[in-house]
Amino acid sequence: MTARARTKISDTFFRKPGLLTAVLLLPPVIWIVVVYLGSLLALLLQSFYALDDFSGIIIHEVTLSTYGHLFDQANREIIIRTVLMATAVTFACAVIAFPIAYYAARYARGTTKALFYLAVMMPLSRAISSKSMPGNSSSPKKASSRGLQHNSISHG
C-alpha cells in the first residue's frame, strides 16, 4: 500500500468518524450475531426434539414433550430451589456491597479509597485468573499434592 493510499484512507476516517466506529465495531458484532445468537438458536431448535427414555438418543421429530417435562415435580423443585438461591445470593451481595460502595464513594479518600478498591478487586481478579489459567487448583498434579490421589491405570 502506498503512502498516498494510506493518507486517503486516513483522511476518509478523519472526515467520517462514524465510519471508523462502524469498521471497528463490525468484527465483534459479527462475532456476537454468528456465534452467540447462532448458539442460542441451535439450542432453541434442539429443544423441540425429544429424547428416547431408554437409550437417551435424540429423536429428530418436532415435539413439545420436552416443554411438558418442565412442569414435572422434580423439575419444579429444582426451579424453585434455583430461584430461591439466586434471590438469597443477590440479597446478600446487596447487603454487603452497597454499604461498602457507598462509604468508598462518599467518604473514603486517598489511601483508604485505594485499599477499598484493592479489597474488592483482588479476590475477584484472583478468582477469574485461577479459572482461566492453565494449572489451576483443579489440575490432577495439584490435587495429588493436597493428598488426593487420582487413579492411574497401568498398561502392561
C-alpha positions in Angstrom: 0.0 0.0 0.0 1.4 3.3 -1.0 1.7 6.4 1.2 -1.0 8.1 -0.9 -3.5 5.3 -0.4 -2.8 5.3 3.4 -3.3 9.1 3.5 -6.6 8.8 1.6 -7.9 6.1 4.0 -6.8 8.1 7.0 -8.4 11.3 5.6 -11.7 9.4 5.0 -11.8 8.1 8.5 -11.0 11.6 9.9 -13.8 13.2 7.9 -16.3 10.5 8.8 -15.6 9.3 12.4 -18.8 7.2 12.3 -17.3 5.1 9.5 -14.3 4.4 11.7 -16.5 3.4 14.5 -18.5 1.1 12.2 -15.4 -0.5 10.9 -14.0 -1.1 14.4 -17.4 -2.5 15.7 -18.1 -4.7 12.7 -16.0 -7.8 13.7 -17.3 -8.0 17.3 -20.9 -7.5 16.2 -20.5 -10.3 13.6 -19.0 -12.5 16.3 -21.9 -11.9 18.6 -24.5 -12.5 15.9 -22.9 -15.6 14.4 -21.5 -17.4 17.5 -23.7 -16.2 20.4 -27.1 -15.8 18.7 -26.4 -18.8 16.5 -25.7 -21.0 19.5 -28.9 -19.8 21.2 -30.9 -20.5 18.0 -29.4 -24.0 17.8 -30.3 -24.6 21.4 -33.8 -23.4 20.8 -34.2 -25.7 17.8 -32.9 -28.7 19.7 -35.3 -28.1 22.5 -38.1 -29.1 20.1 -36.7 -32.6 19.8 -37.4 -35.4 22.2 -35.2 -37.9 24.0 -35.7 -41.7 24.0 -36.4 -42.5 27.6 -34.5 -45.8 27.4 -31.4 -45.0 25.4 -31.2 -41.2 25.7 -30.8 -40.9 22.0 -32.3 -37.7 20.4 -35.4 -38.4 18.3 -35.5 -35.9 15.4 -39.2 -35.3 15.4 -40.6 -31.9 16.3 -42.5 -32.2 19.6 -43.4 -30.1 22.7 -42.8 -33.0 25.1 -39.6 -31.5 26.4 -41.5 -28.4 27.5 -44.2 -30.6 29.1 -41.5 -32.2 31.3 -40.6 -28.8 32.7 -43.6 -29.0 34.9 -42.8 -32.4 36.4 -42.5 -32.4 40.2 -38.7 -32.9 40.2 -38.1 -30.0 37.8 -40.4 -27.7 39.7 -38.4 -28.3 42.8 -35.1 -27.6 41.0 -36.5 -24.4 39.5 -37.8 -23.2 42.9 -34.6 -24.0 44.7 -32.5 -22.3 42.0 -34.7 -19.1 42.1 -34.6 -19.0 45.9 -30.8 -19.5 45.9 -30.3 -16.7 43.3 -32.5 -14.4 45.3 -30.7 -15.1 48.5 -27.3 -14.6 46.9 -28.4 -11.3 45.3 -29.8 -10.0 48.6 -26.6 -11.0 50.5 -24.4 -9.3 47.9 -26.6 -6.1 48.0 -26.5 -6.1 51.8 -22.7 -6.5 51.8 -21.7 -4.4 48.8 -23.9 -1.3 48.9 -22.6 0.0 52.3 -19.0 -0.6 51.3 -19.5 1.1 47.9 -21.4 4.0 49.5 -18.6 4.5 52.0 -15.9 4.2 49.4 -17.5 6.6 47.0 -18.8 9.2 49.6 -16.2 9.3 52.4 -13.0 7.4 51.6 -10.1 9.5 50.3 -6.7 8.7 49.0 -5.1 5.6 50.5 -8.4 4.4 52.1 -10.1 4.5 48.8 -7.3 2.6 47.1 -7.5 0.0 49.9 -11.2 -0.4 49.4 -10.7 -0.8 45.7 -8.0 -3.5 46.2 -10.1 -5.3 48.8 -12.9 -5.6 46.4 -11.0 -6.3 43.2 -8.2 -8.6 44.3 -10.4 -11.6 45.2 -12.4 -11.1 42.0 -9.3 -11.0 39.8 -7.8 -14.0 41.6 -11.0 -16.0 41.1 -11.1 -15.1 37.4 -7.4 -15.8 36.8 -7.5 -19.2 38.6 -10.3 -20.3 36.4 -8.7 -19.1 33.1 -5.1 -20.0 33.6 -3.6 -23.4 33.0 -2.6 -25.3 36.1 -5.5 -24.1 38.2 -6.3 -25.8 41.5 -8.4 -28.5 39.8 -5.5 -30.0 38.0 -4.5 -33.6 38.9 -1.0 -32.5 39.8 -2.1 -30.0 42.5 -4.9 -32.4 43.6 -2.3 -35.1 44.3 -0.1 -32.6 46.2 -3.1 -31.9 48.5 -3.3 -35.6 49.4 -5.9 -36.5 46.8 -4.9 -39.4 44.6 -6.0 -39.7 41.0 -6.5 -43.1 39.5 -3.9 -44.2 37.0 -4.2 -47.4 35.0 -1.0 -49.2 34.4 -0.8 -50.7 30.9 1.4 -53.7 30.9 
